[in-house]
Amino acid sequence: MYDDDDYQIDTSKLRYVLYARKSTDDPQRQLRSIPDQKEECKLMAKRLGLNIVAVISEEKSAKKPGERDEFKHMLEVLRAKGKNNKYDAILAWNPDRLARNMKEGGEIIDMVDVHIIKDLKFVTHHFTPDANGKMLLGMAFVLSKQYSDKLSQDVTRGVRRSLQHGKSSGTPKHGYMRGEDGIYRPDNENGCKNFELICDAWRMRIEGKSLKAIASYMNDNGYARIYKEGAKKAGAKVLMTDKILSDRVFPDPFFYGILIQKGKKVDLRELPSYNFLPATNEETYNHVQAMTGRRIVTEKRRVIFKPLVGMVICAYCSKVMYPQTPLSGRKSDKTRILSYRCDISWCPRKDRDLRLPQSVRANVVFSFMYDMLKDFKVTRVDYDQLSKRLSQTNGVKLQENAIKLHSKQGALKNIEQDIKERSLKIINLSPDSLIYKNNEQYIAEQEEQRESLVNEISSLKAQTTDSEQDMLSFEEFLNVANNASSSLKAADVVIKDQIARLIYLNVAVDNEKVVDYQIREPFRTYFRMHKISTGRGDRT
């Protein structure tokens, strides 16, 4: 290292790189834009006789290190040796243009310390390459960081306070207008029917209409959201699409009154001064969420009902298998055979070397149920013993399940919010971009985790109940128990689904049989009392 007192240099012989920066999220009232910074730096260079060999500018925040490509490239060139070394010094408008974080600020000072950066010139700050000069430069970086951190805190505090009053600065909502005060109101002014059409969309979805049919109906009836003046696409019309419905409308609890922003949420229905008008209700919203993943095939005059949706679990990956009804495959037979397929990319079923079937026929599942329930007979004595056993259910176990349930629900909310935020970030990116593909893969992995949590929550809810409420009347229990197998065999597909859901939580299948299952109360306790076996070596 050189001694600062001995280090002298002729600045007229240095090659300066002019660096200008403006953050895209800085306030519009920022003191100097990039053209202003360049102009003042060039005037200073002319006055001092400095040789500017390159001009670099970028619109990136300097709050976090490692996020400015042009800045990183500039430092690499400064460190380079031989013919790749094109710069000797940096010229900038202010030290905060170079760094607003201590890592990159320290990096600049270190490069000055070892004379990789031979000089720094600023329009608003006088720098000398001695001990005092480097101390003052470090203080300038510290003050820049403090300003950046305080600005972030102030903005976050303001957003949180506004959100408590139902005021939003987030993504606009379809069917609503957001005033200057941040309050959402129905978009039905001047003959506009956007709000009414959004309400229609929720009603149509609950009736089983497809996303494309709903979007077509809305557009045919005049739906269009117009960008406000001042926006990049001011005046442009946005028609409804099935992607907007699936990504921005139906997953968003805002439409029944829950506004979520920056990871925080507020119930607009509980704000007396807001007078929020919802497009749907919470019950409808929850039902629509439950429909997600169900493949409803709509034909001209009928809907193909698929039983046991969400109940059949893959024994290899523990994920839900989805029902499908492909044609039988025989040229002479055009019937459709119901089966359950696992679509998880990393499931062992996808390993070609293992040669496991991708799907399992539905008759495997129902045959298991027929056999298991054929000896299911109860008497009044059985019923009384069952009632007593349930009334003695361990309260500690219920408490443990309740805690687990709350934990899983919290994790589910977090994942759903993460999926939503990631989806919104890439919605305007090209599907061919690397960022889009990486985020798309991440979202798919989160969706799989979300689905697993939904199944776990469903199971825990079934276990975390009041034992007295679980118990059916003797007549109800007798009717279900003594006729379960025969009723299940004779029923149509809809009734089969209803009977199965009354008794079972889920069943797990491998490549040829049911290998595990979970039963609802009070049937679970009955089977434990009698230790009924299915005769297949499966769990009881």
C-alpha positions as CSV (number, residue, x, y, z in Angstrom):
1,M,0.0,0.0,0.0
2,Y,1.2,3.5,-0.8
3,D,1.7,6.2,1.8
4,D,-1.0,8.8,1.3
5,D,1.4,11.7,1.8
6,D,3.7,10.4,-0.9
7,Y,1.0,9.5,-3.4
8,Q,0.7,12.3,-6.0
9,I,-0.9,12.0,-9.4
10,D,-1.6,14.3,-12.4
11,T,-5.4,14.1,-12.9
12,S,-5.1,15.4,-16.4
13,K,-3.5,12.1,-17.5
14,L,-6.2,9.9,-15.9
15,R,-8.9,8.2,-17.9
16,Y,-12.2,8.9,-16.1
17,V,-15.4,6.9,-16.5
18,L,-18.5,9.0,-15.9
19,Y,-21.1,7.1,-13.9
20,A,-24.7,8.3,-13.6
21,R,-27.6,6.5,-11.9
22,K,-31.2,7.0,-11.1
23,S,-33.3,4.4,-9.3
24,T,-36.6,3.6,-10.9
25,D,-38.3,3.5,-7.5
26,D,-36.8,6.9,-6.3
27,P,-39.4,9.7,-5.8
28,Q,-40.1,11.8,-8.9
29,R,-38.8,14.8,-7.0
30,Q,-35.2,13.4,-7.0
31,L,-32.8,16.3,-7.4
32,R,-31.1,15.2,-10.6
33,S,-32.1,13.0,-13.5
34,I,-29.5,11.1,-15.5
35,P,-29.2,13.7,-18.3
36,D,-28.7,16.4,-15.6
37,Q,-26.0,14.4,-13.8
38,K,-24.2,13.8,-17.1
39,E,-24.3,17.5,-18.1
40,E,-23.0,18.8,-14.7
41,C,-20.3,16.1,-14.6
42,K,-19.1,17.1,-18.2
43,L,-19.1,20.8,-17.2
44,M,-16.9,19.9,-14.2
45,A,-14.6,17.8,-16.4
46,K,-14.2,20.6,-18.9
47,R,-13.4,23.1,-16.1
48,L,-10.8,20.8,-14.4
49,G,-9.3,19.4,-17.7
50,L,-10.4,15.8,-17.0
51,N,-10.4,13.2,-19.7
52,I,-13.7,11.3,-19.9
53,V,-13.2,8.1,-21.9
54,A,-16.6,6.4,-21.2
55,V,-20.1,7.3,-20.0
56,I,-22.1,4.7,-18.1
57,S,-25.7,5.1,-16.8
58,E,-28.3,2.8,-15.4
59,E,-31.7,3.0,-13.8
60,K,-31.2,0.6,-10.8
61,S,-31.4,1.0,-7.1
62,A,-28.1,1.0,-5.1
63,K,-29.8,0.1,-1.9
64,K,-28.9,-3.6,-2.2
65,P,-25.5,-4.9,-3.3
66,G,-24.9,-6.9,-6.5
67,E,-28.0,-5.7,-8.4
68,R,-26.4,-3.2,-10.9
69,D,-24.8,-4.9,-13.9
70,E,-23.3,-1.8,-15.3
71,F,-21.7,-0.8,-12.0
72,K,-20.2,-4.3,-11.6
73,H,-18.8,-4.2,-15.1
74,M,-17.3,-0.8,-14.4
75,L,-15.4,-2.1,-11.3
76,E,-14.2,-5.2,-13.3
77,V,-12.7,-2.9,-15.9
78,L,-11.0,-0.8,-13.3
79,R,-9.5,-4.0,-11.7
80,A,-8.4,-5.4,-15.1
81,K,-4.8,-5.4,-16.3
82,G,-3.2,-4.8,-19.6
83,K,-5.3,-3.8,-22.6
84,N,-8.5,-4.6,-20.7
85,N,-7.8,-1.8,-18.2
86,K,-9.5,1.2,-19.8
87,Y,-10.3,3.3,-16.8
88,D,-8.3,4.9,-14.0
89,A,-10.8,7.0,-12.1
90,I,-14.5,7.7,-11.6
91,L,-16.5,10.9,-12.1
92,A,-20.0,11.0,-10.6
93,W,-22.5,13.7,-9.5
94,N,-22.6,12.5,-5.8
95,P,-21.2,9.6,-3.7
96,D,-24.8,8.2,-3.3
97,R,-24.8,7.6,-7.1
98,L,-22.1,5.0,-6.5
99,A,-23.5,3.2,-3.4
100,R,-26.2,3.3,-0.9
101,N,-25.1,0.2,0.9
102,M,-22.1,-0.5,3.0
103,K,-20.8,-3.5,1.0
104,E,-20.3,-1.6,-2.3
105,G,-19.3,1.6,-0.4
106,G,-16.6,-0.3,1.4
107,E,-15.5,-1.9,-1.9
108,I,-15.1,1.6,-3.5
109,I,-13.0,2.8,-0.5
110,D,-10.9,-0.4,-0.6
111,M,-10.1,0.1,-4.3
112,V,-9.1,3.7,-3.6
113,D,-7.0,2.5,-0.7
114,V,-4.9,0.2,-2.9
115,H,-4.9,2.7,-5.8
116,I,-7.0,0.6,-8.2
117,I,-9.2,3.6,-8.4
118,K,-6.7,6.4,-8.7
119,D,-9.1,9.3,-8.2
120,L,-12.7,10.1,-7.5
121,K,-14.4,13.3,-8.5
122,F,-17.9,14.4,-7.5
123,V,-19.9,17.6,-8.4
124,T,-21.3,17.9,-5.0
125,H,-18.5,16.4,-2.8
126,H,-14.8,17.2,-2.6
127,F,-12.7,14.1,-2.3
128,T,-9.0,13.8,-1.6
129,P,-7.2,10.4,-1.6
130,D,-5.9,10.8,2.0
131,A,-7.0,9.5,5.4
132,N,-9.4,12.3,6.0
133,G,-10.8,12.2,2.5
134,K,-11.6,8.4,2.7
135,M,-13.1,9.0,6.1
136,L,-15.4,11.7,4.7
137,L,-16.3,9.5,1.8
138,G,-17.2,6.6,4.1
139,M,-19.4,9.0,6.1
140,A,-21.1,10.1,2.8
141,F,-21.9,6.4,2.1
142,V,-23.2,5.9,5.6
143,L,-25.5,8.9,5.3
144,S,-26.7,7.6,1.9
145,K,-27.6,4.3,3.4
146,Q,-29.4,5.9,6.3
147,Y,-31.4,8.0,3.9
148,S,-32.3,4.9,1.9
149,D,-33.3,2.9,4.9
150,K,-35.4,5.7,6.4
151,L,-37.1,6.3,3.1
152,S,-38.0,2.5,3.0
153,Q,-39.3,2.6,6.5
154,D,-41.4,5.7,5.9
155,V,-42.9,4.2,2.8
156,T,-43.6,0.8,4.5
157,R,-45.2,2.6,7.5
158,G,-47.3,4.7,5.2
159,V,-48.5,1.7,3.2
160,R,-49.3,-0.2,6.5
161,R,-51.2,2.8,7.9
162,S,-53.1,3.3,4.6
163,L,-53.9,-0.4,4.5
164,Q,-55.4,-0.3,8.0
165,H,-58.0,2.1,6.6
166,G,-58.6,0.0,3.5
167,K,-56.5,2.3,1.2
168,S,-54.5,0.6,-1.5
169,S,-51.6,1.5,-3.8
170,G,-51.3,-2.1,-5.2
171,T,-52.5,-3.7,-8.4
172,P,-55.9,-2.4,-9.7
173,K,-58.8,-4.8,-9.3
174,H,-61.0,-5.8,-12.2
175,G,-64.6,-4.5,-11.8
176,Y,-63.5,-1.7,-9.4
177,M,-62.2,1.9,-9.6
178,R,-59.6,3.2,-7.2
179,G,-59.9,6.9,-6.4
180,E,-57.0,9.2,-5.5
181,D,-57.8,8.4,-1.9
182,G,-56.9,4.7,-2.5
183,I,-60.5,3.5,-1.9
184,Y,-62.0,0.9,-4.2
185,R,-65.5,1.6,-5.6
186,P,-67.6,-0.4,-8.1
187,D,-66.7,0.4,-11.7
188,N,-70.2,1.2,-12.9
189,E,-70.1,4.9,-13.7
190,N,-71.2,6.5,-17.0
191,G,-73.0,3.4,-18.2
192,C,-70.1,1.1,-17.5
193,K,-71.1,-2.4,-16.4
194,N,-67.7,-3.8,-15.3
195,F,-68.7,-4.4,-11.7
196,E,-72.0,-6.1,-12.7
197,L,-70.0,-8.4,-15.1
198,I,-67.5,-9.3,-12.4
199,C,-70.4,-10.3,-10.2
200,D,-71.8,-12.4,-13.1
201,A,-68.4,-14.0,-13.5
202,W,-68.5,-15.4,-9.9
203,R,-72.0,-16.7,-10.3
204,M,-71.1,-18.4,-13.6
205,R,-68.0,-20.0,-12.1
206,I,-70.0,-21.5,-9.2
207,E,-72.3,-22.9,-11.8
208,G,-69.4,-24.7,-13.5
209,K,-69.0,-22.5,-16.5
210,S,-65.5,-22.6,-18.1
211,L,-63.1,-19.7,-17.8
212,K,-63.2,-19.1,-21.6
213,A,-67.0,-19.1,-21.6
214,I,-67.0,-16.5,-18.8
215,A,-64.4,-14.3,-20.4
216,S,-66.3,-14.4,-23.7
217,Y,-69.6,-13.5,-22.0
218,M,-68.0,-10.5,-20.2
219,N,-66.4,-9.2,-23.4
220,D,-69.6,-9.7,-25.5
221,N,-71.4,-7.6,-22.9
222,G,-69.0,-4.7,-23.0
223,Y,-66.4,-5.4,-20.4
224,A,-63.2,-3.3,-20.7
225,R,-60.8,-1.8,-18.2
226,I,-59.2,1.4,-19.4
227,Y,-55.7,2.5,-18.2
228,K,-55.7,5.9,-16.5
229,E,-54.0,9.0,-17.8
230,G,-50.4,9.1,-16.8
231,A,-49.9,5.3,-17.1
232,K,-47.6,3.9,-19.7
233,K,-50.6,2.5,-21.6
234,A,-52.9,5.4,-20.9
235,G,-56.2,5.0,-22.8
236,A,-55.5,1.4,-23.7
237,K,-58.4,-1.1,-23.2
238,V,-57.9,-4.4,-21.3
239,L,-60.5,-7.1,-22.3
240,M,-61.2,-10.0,-20.1
241,T,-59.3,-13.3,-20.7
242,D,-59.3,-16.7,-19.1
243,K,-55.8,-16.1,-17.8
244,I,-56.8,-12.9,-16.0
245,L,-59.8,-14.8,-14.5
246,S,-57.6,-17.7,-13.3
247,D,-54.6,-15.6,-12.1
248,R,-56.1,-12.3,-10.9
249,V,-59.8,-12.6,-10.3
250,F,-60.9,-16.0,-8.9
251,P,-57.9,-16.5,-6.5
252,D,-58.2,-13.0,-5.0
253,P,-60.1,-12.8,-1.7
254,F,-60.5,-9.1,-2.4
255,F,-63.7,-9.8,-4.3
256,Y,-65.5,-10.8,-1.1
257,G,-63.7,-8.2,1.1
258,I,-60.2,-9.2,2.1
259,L,-57.6,-6.8,0.8
260,I,-54.0,-8.2,0.8
261,Q,-51.0,-6.0,0.2
262,K,-47.3,-6.3,1.1
263,G,-48.0,-9.5,3.0
264,K,-50.6,-7.7,5.2
265,K,-54.4,-8.0,5.0
266,V,-57.4,-6.1,6.1
267,D,-61.1,-7.1,6.2
268,L,-62.9,-4.3,4.3
269,R,-66.2,-5.5,5.5
270,E,-65.2,-4.5,9.1
271,L,-64.4,-0.9,8.2
272,P,-67.6,1.1,8.8
273,S,-66.4,4.1,6.9
274,Y,-65.5,2.1,3.8
275,N,-68.9,0.9,2.7
276,F,-67.2,-1.8,0.6
277,L,-69.5,-3.5,-2.0
278,P,-68.3,-7.1,-2.6
279,A,-68.6,-8.9,-5.9
280,T,-69.3,-12.2,-4.2
281,N,-69.5,-13.7,-0.7
282,E,-66.9,-15.8,1.3
283,E,-68.8,-19.0,0.8
284,T,-68.8,-18.7,-3.0
285,Y,-65.1,-17.7,-2.9
286,N,-64.2,-20.8,-0.9
287,H,-66.2,-23.1,-3.1
288,V,-64.5,-21.7,-6.2
289,Q,-61.1,-22.3,-4.7
290,A,-62.1,-25.9,-4.0
291,M,-62.9,-26.2,-7.7
292,T,-59.3,-25.4,-8.6
293,G,-57.7,-28.5,-10.2
294,R,-60.9,-30.2,-10.9
295,R,-61.2,-30.9,-14.6
296,I,-64.8,-30.4,-15.6
297,V,-65.5,-31.5,-19.1
298,T,-68.5,-29.6,-20.5
299,E,-70.2,-31.1,-23.5
300,K,-73.2,-29.8,-25.4
301,R,-75.8,-31.2,-23.0
302,R,-74.0,-32.8,-20.1
303,V,-71.2,-32.5,-17.6
304,I,-69.1,-35.6,-16.9
305,F,-69.0,-36.0,-13.1
306,K,-65.8,-37.4,-11.7
307,P,-66.0,-38.9,-8.2
308,L,-63.5,-38.9,-5.3
309,V,-61.8,-35.7,-6.5
310,G,-59.0,-34.9,-3.9
311,M,-59.5,-38.2,-2.1
312,V,-57.2,-40.6,-4.1
313,I,-53.5,-40.3,-3.1
314,C,-50.5,-41.6,-4.9
315,A,-48.7,-44.1,-2.6
316,Y,-45.3,-43.3,-4.2
317,C,-45.2,-39.5,-3.8
318,S,-48.2,-38.8,-1.4
319,K,-49.7,-36.3,-3.8
320,V,-53.3,-36.2,-5.0
321,M,-54.1,-38.1,-8.2
322,Y,-56.5,-36.5,-10.6
323,P,-59.5,-38.3,-12.3
324,Q,-59.5,-38.7,-16.0
325,T,-61.9,-40.4,-18.5
326,P,-59.9,-41.3,-21.6
327,L,-61.5,-43.6,-24.2
328,S,-61.0,-47.3,-23.6
329,G,-58.4,-47.6,-26.4
330,R,-60.3,-50.4,-28.3
331,K,-61.5,-49.5,-31.8
332,S,-64.8,-51.2,-31.2
333,D,-65.4,-49.6,-27.9
334,K,-66.0,-45.8,-27.5
335,T,-66.7,-46.0,-23.7
336,R,-64.7,-43.9,-21.3
337,I,-62.9,-45.6,-18.4
338,L,-62.5,-43.6,-15.2
339,S,-59.0,-43.7,-13.7
340,Y,-56.8,-41.6,-11.4
341,R,-53.5,-40.3,-12.7
342,C,-50.5,-38.9,-10.9
343,D,-49.0,-35.8,-12.7
344,I,-46.2,-35.0,-10.2
345,S,-43.0,-34.6,-12.3
346,W,-40.7,-36.2,-9.7
347,C,-43.0,-39.1,-8.8
348,P,-41.4,-42.6,-9.2
349,R,-44.2,-43.3,-11.6
350,K,-42.4,-41.0,-14.1
351,D,-39.2,-43.1,-13.9
352,R,-39.2,-45.2,-17.1
353,D,-36.8,-47.8,-15.6
354,L,-39.4,-48.7,-12.9
355,R,-42.1,-49.1,-15.5
356,L,-44.9,-48.2,-13.1
357,P,-48.4,-47.4,-14.4
358,Q,-49.2,-43.7,-14.6
359,S,-52.8,-44.3,-13.5
360,V,-55.0,-46.6,-11.6
361,R,-58.5,-47.5,-12.6
362,A,-61.4,-46.3,-10.4
363,N,-62.8,-49.8,-10.0
364,V,-59.7,-50.8,-8.0
365,V,-60.7,-48.1,-5.4
366,F,-64.4,-48.9,-5.3
367,S,-63.8,-52.7,-5.2
368,F,-61.7,-52.1,-2.1
369,M,-64.5,-50.2,-0.5
370,Y,-67.1,-52.9,-1.4
371,D,-65.0,-55.6,0.2
372,M,-64.1,-53.6,3.3
373,L,-67.7,-52.6,4.0
374,K,-69.4,-55.9,3.2
375,D,-69.1,-57.1,6.9
376,F,-69.8,-53.7,8.3
377,K,-72.8,-54.4,10.6
378,V,-73.8,-52.7,13.9
379,T,-76.2,-53.3,16.8
380,R,-77.4,-51.1,19.5
381,V,-74.7,-52.5,21.8
382,D,-72.1,-51.5,19.2
383,Y,-73.6,-48.0,19.0
384,D,-73.6,-47.5,22.8
385,Q,-70.0,-48.7,23.1
386,L,-69.0,-46.4,20.3
387,S,-70.7,-43.4,21.9
388,K,-68.8,-44.1,25.1
389,R,-65.5,-44.5,23.4
390,L,-65.9,-41.2,21.5
391,S,-66.9,-39.3,24.6
392,Q,-63.6,-40.4,26.2
393,T,-61.5,-39.0,23.3
394,N,-58.2,-37.7,24.6
395,G,-58.4,-33.9,25.0
396,V,-54.7,-33.6,24.7
397,K,-54.8,-35.2,21.3
398,L,-57.4,-32.8,20.1
399,Q,-55.3,-29.9,21.4
400,E,-52.2,-31.2,19.5
401,N,-54.2,-31.5,16.3
402,A,-55.6,-28.0,16.7
403,I,-52.1,-26.6,17.1
404,K,-50.9,-28.5,14.1
405,L,-53.9,-27.3,12.1
406,H,-53.2,-23.7,12.9
407,S,-49.6,-24.1,11.9
408,K,-50.5,-25.8,8.6
409,Q,-53.0,-23.1,7.8
410,G,-50.4,-20.4,8.5
411,A,-48.0,-22.1,6.1
412,L,-50.7,-22.5,3.5
413,K,-51.5,-18.7,3.6
414,N,-47.8,-17.9,3.3
415,I,-47.3,-20.2,0.2
416,E,-50.5,-18.9,-1.5
417,Q,-49.3,-15.3,-1.0
418,D,-45.8,-16.2,-2.3
419,I,-47.4,-17.9,-5.4
420,K,-49.6,-14.8,-6.0
421,E,-46.7,-12.4,-5.7
422,R,-44.4,-14.4,-7.9
423,S,-47.2,-14.8,-10.6
424,L,-47.8,-11.0,-10.6
425,K,-44.1,-10.3,-11.0
426,I,-43.7,-12.3,-14.2
427,I,-47.1,-11.7,-15.7
428,N,-45.7,-9.1,-18.1
429,L,-42.5,-11.0,-18.9
430,S,-41.9,-13.0,-22.0
431,P,-42.5,-16.8,-21.5
432,D,-39.1,-17.4,-23.2
433,S,-37.1,-15.3,-20.7
434,L,-34.9,-17.1,-18.2
435,I,-36.5,-15.2,-15.3
436,Y,-40.0,-16.3,-16.4
437,K,-38.9,-19.9,-16.7
438,N,-37.2,-20.0,-13.3
439,N,-40.1,-18.4,-11.6
440,E,-42.6,-20.6,-13.4
441,Q,-40.7,-23.7,-12.1
442,Y,-40.6,-22.3,-8.6
443,I,-44.4,-21.5,-8.7
444,A,-45.0,-25.1,-9.9
445,E,-43.1,-26.5,-6.9
446,Q,-44.9,-24.2,-4.5
447,E,-48.3,-25.3,-6.0
448,E,-47.3,-28.9,-5.3
449,Q,-46.5,-28.0,-1.7
450,R,-49.7,-26.0,-1.4
451,E,-51.7,-29.0,-2.5
452,S,-50.0,-31.2,0.0
453,L,-50.8,-28.7,2.8
454,V,-54.4,-28.6,1.7
455,N,-54.7,-32.4,2.1
456,E,-53.0,-32.3,5.5
457,I,-55.3,-29.5,6.7
458,S,-58.4,-31.5,5.5
459,S,-57.2,-34.5,7.4
460,L,-56.5,-32.5,10.6
461,K,-59.8,-30.8,10.4
462,A,-61.5,-34.1,10.3
463,Q,-59.6,-35.2,13.4
464,T,-60.0,-31.9,15.3
465,T,-63.7,-32.0,16.1
466,D,-66.0,-32.4,19.0
467,S,-66.6,-36.1,19.6
468,E,-70.3,-35.5,20.5
469,Q,-70.8,-33.7,17.2
470,D,-69.2,-36.5,15.3
471,M,-71.7,-39.0,16.5
472,L,-74.7,-39.7,14.3
473,S,-78.0,-40.7,15.7
474,F,-78.5,-44.5,16.1
475,E,-80.9,-44.6,13.2
476,E,-78.6,-42.6,10.9
477,F,-75.5,-44.7,11.9
478,L,-77.5,-48.0,11.5
479,N,-78.7,-47.0,8.1
480,V,-75.3,-46.1,6.8
481,A,-73.4,-49.0,8.4
482,N,-75.7,-51.9,7.5
483,N,-76.2,-50.8,3.9
484,A,-72.9,-49.3,3.1
485,S,-71.5,-51.9,0.7
486,S,-74.7,-52.7,-1.1
487,S,-75.6,-49.0,-1.4
488,L,-72.2,-48.2,-2.7
489,K,-72.4,-50.9,-5.4
490,A,-75.9,-50.0,-6.6
491,A,-75.6,-46.2,-6.6
492,D,-74.8,-44.0,-9.5
493,V,-71.5,-42.2,-9.7
494,V,-72.7,-39.1,-7.8
495,I,-74.2,-41.1,-4.9
496,K,-71.0,-43.3,-4.8
497,D,-69.0,-40.2,-4.3
498,Q,-71.3,-39.0,-1.5
499,I,-71.3,-42.3,0.4
500,A,-67.5,-42.7,0.1
501,R,-66.9,-39.1,1.4
502,L,-69.2,-39.8,4.4
503,I,-66.9,-42.7,5.5
504,Y,-63.5,-42.1,4.0
505,L,-61.0,-39.1,4.2
506,N,-58.7,-40.5,1.5
507,V,-57.3,-43.7,0.1
508,A,-53.7,-44.3,-1.2
509,V,-53.0,-46.5,-4.2
510,D,-49.9,-48.1,-5.7
511,N,-49.8,-49.6,-9.1
512,E,-52.6,-52.2,-8.5
513,K,-54.3,-51.8,-5.2
514,V,-55.3,-49.6,-2.2
515,V,-52.4,-49.8,0.3
516,D,-53.6,-47.2,2.9
517,Y,-56.6,-45.3,3.9
518,Q,-58.0,-42.8,6.4
519,I,-61.6,-43.0,7.8
520,R,-63.8,-40.3,9.3
521,E,-65.4,-40.5,12.7
522,P,-67.4,-42.2,14.1
523,F,-66.5,-45.0,11.6
524,R,-62.8,-44.8,12.4
525,T,-63.4,-45.6,16.1
526,Y,-65.9,-48.4,15.1
527,F,-63.3,-50.1,12.9
528,R,-60.6,-49.8,15.7
529,M,-63.0,-51.4,18.2
530,H,-63.7,-54.3,16.0
531,K,-60.3,-54.5,14.3
532,I,-61.9,-55.1,10.9
533,S,-59.5,-56.2,8.2
534,T,-60.0,-55.8,4.5
535,G,-58.3,-59.2,3.9
536,R,-55.6,-57.5,1.7
537,G,-53.0,-56.9,4.4
538,D,-53.8,-53.2,4.4
539,R,-53.9,-50.8,7.4
540,T,-57.1,-51.0,9.6
